[in-house]
Amino acid sequence: MERAVREFTTALSWNELIEQLEREASSLHGERMRVLDLKTRVAEALQDAESSSACAEITDRVDMMLMTLTEAAKENVCTNTKCPHYDKKCRMR
């Protein structure tokens, strides 16, 4: 009985943490430094979730958020070798 209550409480606190991180992620609008800070916090949360054997749903949500933030944190660098802005910030992207 105590173990079930502890697991429920842990799941509840994980859900609260994830909801807070998701709220912060939804308020980011092209602010790269805030994205990088949040990405670091989400990566730490993912490590904690995996090490504490959190349920798969929680781990999946945190992992998906990390992938989204990783994409948002990328610099807009041109990868077209024929472009004069190659390997620099490009206005044509």
C-alpha atoms as an extended CHARMM CRD file, in Angstrom:
* protein
*
        93  EXT
         1         1  MET       CA              0.0000000000        0.0000000000        0.0000000000  PROA      1               0.0000000000
         2         2  GLU       CA              2.7410000000        2.4820000000        0.9460000000  PROA      2               0.0000000000
         3         3  ARG       CA              4.6550000000        1.7120000000       -2.2410000000  PROA      3               0.0000000000
         4         4  ALA       CA              1.5840000000        2.4340000000       -4.3760000000  PROA      4               0.0000000000
         5         5  VAL       CA              1.0640000000        5.7670000000       -2.5980000000  PROA      5               0.0000000000
         6         6  ARG       CA              4.7490000000        6.6730000000       -3.0160000000  PROA      6               0.0000000000
         7         7  GLU       CA              4.6360000000        5.8150000000       -6.7450000000  PROA      7               0.0000000000
         8         8  PHE       CA              1.4590000000        7.9000000000       -7.1580000000  PROA      8               0.0000000000
         9         9  THR       CA              3.0670000000       10.8590000000       -5.3330000000  PROA      9               0.0000000000
        10        10  THR       CA              6.2260000000       10.5450000000       -7.4360000000  PROA      10              0.0000000000
        11        11  ALA       CA              4.1880000000       10.3970000000      -10.6440000000  PROA      11              0.0000000000
        12        12  LEU       CA              2.2250000000       13.4420000000       -9.5210000000  PROA      12              0.0000000000
        13        13  SER       CA              5.3820000000       15.4470000000       -8.8380000000  PROA      13              0.0000000000
        14        14  TRP       CA              6.8500000000       14.3770000000      -12.1880000000  PROA      14              0.0000000000
        15        15  ASN       CA              3.6610000000       15.5120000000      -13.9120000000  PROA      15              0.0000000000
        16        16  GLU       CA              3.8550000000       18.8690000000      -12.1370000000  PROA      16              0.0000000000
        17        17  LEU       CA              7.4850000000       19.3010000000      -13.1890000000  PROA      17              0.0000000000
        18        18  ILE       CA              6.7270000000       18.3900000000      -16.8020000000  PROA      18              0.0000000000
        19        19  GLU       CA              3.7630000000       20.7580000000      -16.9200000000  PROA      19              0.0000000000
        20        20  GLN       CA              5.9410000000       23.5810000000      -15.6060000000  PROA      20              0.0000000000
        21        21  LEU       CA              8.6370000000       22.8650000000      -18.2080000000  PROA      21              0.0000000000
        22        22  GLU       CA              6.0240000000       22.6720000000      -20.9750000000  PROA      22              0.0000000000
        23        23  ARG       CA              4.5600000000       26.0380000000      -19.9010000000  PROA      23              0.0000000000
        24        24  GLU       CA              8.0190000000       27.6020000000      -20.0490000000  PROA      24              0.0000000000
        25        25  ALA       CA              8.6810000000       26.0230000000      -23.4590000000  PROA      25              0.0000000000
        26        26  SER       CA              5.4120000000       27.3600000000      -24.8430000000  PROA      26              0.0000000000
        27        27  SER       CA              6.3420000000       30.9110000000      -23.8130000000  PROA      27              0.0000000000
        28        28  LEU       CA              9.6260000000       30.8890000000      -25.7550000000  PROA      28              0.0000000000
        29        29  HSD       CA              9.4590000000       32.8560000000      -28.9760000000  PROA      29              0.0000000000
        30        30  GLY       CA             12.8080000000       32.7520000000      -30.7430000000  PROA      30              0.0000000000
        31        31  GLU       CA             14.7890000000       33.5210000000      -27.5850000000  PROA      31              0.0000000000
        32        32  ARG       CA             17.7450000000       31.2390000000      -28.1770000000  PROA      32              0.0000000000
        33        33  MET       CA             19.4710000000       31.7390000000      -24.8080000000  PROA      33              0.0000000000
        34        34  ARG       CA             16.2990000000       30.9060000000      -22.8710000000  PROA      34              0.0000000000
        35        35  VAL       CA             15.8340000000       27.8550000000      -25.1070000000  PROA      35              0.0000000000
        36        36  LEU       CA             19.3660000000       26.6920000000      -24.2920000000  PROA      36              0.0000000000
        37        37  ASP       CA             18.7930000000       27.1710000000      -20.5530000000  PROA      37              0.0000000000
        38        38  LEU       CA             15.5190000000       25.2690000000      -20.6780000000  PROA      38              0.0000000000
        39        39  LYS       CA             17.1070000000       22.5490000000      -22.8110000000  PROA      39              0.0000000000
        40        40  THR       CA             19.7390000000       22.0250000000      -20.1060000000  PROA      40              0.0000000000
        41        41  ARG       CA             17.0660000000       21.7490000000      -17.4120000000  PROA      41              0.0000000000
        42        42  VAL       CA             15.0280000000       19.3050000000      -19.5130000000  PROA      42              0.0000000000
        43        43  ALA       CA             18.1250000000       17.1620000000      -20.1630000000  PROA      43              0.0000000000
        44        44  GLU       CA             18.7300000000       16.9940000000      -16.4080000000  PROA      44              0.0000000000
        45        45  ALA       CA             15.0810000000       16.0850000000      -15.8350000000  PROA      45              0.0000000000
        46        46  LEU       CA             15.3740000000       13.2990000000      -18.4160000000  PROA      46              0.0000000000
        47        47  GLN       CA             18.4360000000       11.8940000000      -16.6580000000  PROA      47              0.0000000000
        48        48  ASP       CA             16.6030000000       12.0100000000      -13.3310000000  PROA      48              0.0000000000
        49        49  ALA       CA             13.5290000000       10.3450000000      -14.8270000000  PROA      49              0.0000000000
        50        50  GLU       CA             15.5840000000        7.5550000000      -16.3450000000  PROA      50              0.0000000000
        51        51  SER       CA             17.6680000000        6.9890000000      -13.2140000000  PROA      51              0.0000000000
        52        52  SER       CA             14.6280000000        6.9270000000      -10.9310000000  PROA      52              0.0000000000
        53        53  SER       CA             12.7870000000        4.5080000000      -13.2370000000  PROA      53              0.0000000000
        54        54  ALA       CA              9.8810000000        6.8740000000      -13.8360000000  PROA      54              0.0000000000
        55        55  CYS       CA              7.0340000000        5.4840000000      -15.9140000000  PROA      55              0.0000000000
        56        56  ALA       CA              7.4890000000        5.3150000000      -19.6800000000  PROA      56              0.0000000000
        57        57  GLU       CA              4.8980000000        8.0440000000      -20.3460000000  PROA      57              0.0000000000
        58        58  ILE       CA              6.8660000000       10.5810000000      -18.2930000000  PROA      58              0.0000000000
        59        59  THR       CA             10.1830000000        9.6300000000      -19.8680000000  PROA      59              0.0000000000
        60        60  ASP       CA              8.6610000000        9.8620000000      -23.3550000000  PROA      60              0.0000000000
        61        61  ARG       CA              7.1870000000       13.3130000000      -22.6810000000  PROA      61              0.0000000000
        62        62  VAL       CA             10.5010000000       14.6590000000      -21.3780000000  PROA      62              0.0000000000
        63        63  ASP       CA             12.4050000000       13.0570000000      -24.2600000000  PROA      63              0.0000000000
        64        64  MET       CA             10.0480000000       14.5950000000      -26.8280000000  PROA      64              0.0000000000
        65        65  MET       CA             10.3950000000       17.9970000000      -25.1730000000  PROA      65              0.0000000000
        66        66  LEU       CA             14.1940000000       17.6630000000      -25.3040000000  PROA      66              0.0000000000
        67        67  MET       CA             14.0940000000       16.8500000000      -29.0250000000  PROA      67              0.0000000000
        68        68  THR       CA             11.8460000000       19.8610000000      -29.6900000000  PROA      68              0.0000000000
        69        69  LEU       CA             14.1200000000       22.1890000000      -27.7120000000  PROA      69              0.0000000000
        70        70  THR       CA             17.2150000000       20.8080000000      -29.4400000000  PROA      70              0.0000000000
        71        71  GLU       CA             15.6690000000       21.6970000000      -32.7890000000  PROA      71              0.0000000000
        72        72  ALA       CA             14.6790000000       25.1620000000      -31.5430000000  PROA      72              0.0000000000
        73        73  ALA       CA             18.1880000000       25.8230000000      -30.1810000000  PROA      73              0.0000000000
        74        74  LYS       CA             19.9240000000       25.2060000000      -33.4880000000  PROA      74              0.0000000000
        75        75  GLU       CA             21.4680000000       28.2400000000      -35.0550000000  PROA      75              0.0000000000
        76        76  ASN       CA             20.1380000000       29.1890000000      -38.4340000000  PROA      76              0.0000000000
        77        77  VAL       CA             23.3280000000       28.3190000000      -40.3280000000  PROA      77              0.0000000000
        78        78  CYS       CA             23.2900000000       27.8730000000      -44.0810000000  PROA      78              0.0000000000
        79        79  THR       CA             24.1890000000       24.3930000000      -45.3080000000  PROA      79              0.0000000000
        80        80  ASN       CA             23.9350000000       25.1410000000      -49.0310000000  PROA      80              0.0000000000
        81        81  THR       CA             27.4970000000       24.9350000000      -50.4040000000  PROA      81              0.0000000000
        82        82  LYS       CA             26.5780000000       27.1390000000      -53.3720000000  PROA      82              0.0000000000
        83        83  CYS       CA             25.2470000000       29.9650000000      -51.1890000000  PROA      83              0.0000000000
        84        84  PRO       CA             27.5410000000       32.9230000000      -50.4330000000  PROA      84              0.0000000000
        85        85  HSD       CA             26.4750000000       32.6010000000      -46.7700000000  PROA      85              0.0000000000
        86        86  TYR       CA             27.6110000000       28.9670000000      -46.4630000000  PROA      86              0.0000000000
        87        87  ASP       CA             28.3880000000       28.0350000000      -42.8500000000  PROA      87              0.0000000000
        88        88  LYS       CA             27.2240000000       31.4630000000      -41.6510000000  PROA      88              0.0000000000
        89        89  LYS       CA             23.8720000000       32.9000000000      -40.7240000000  PROA      89              0.0000000000
        90        90  CYS       CA             21.8600000000       33.0440000000      -43.9070000000  PROA      90              0.0000000000
        91        91  ARG       CA             18.9760000000       35.3490000000      -44.7020000000  PROA      91              0.0000000000
        92        92  MET       CA             17.7780000000       33.0830000000      -47.4940000000  PROA      92              0.0000000000
        93        93  ARG       CA             16.6770000000       30.3130000000      -45.1460000000  PROA      93              0.0000000000
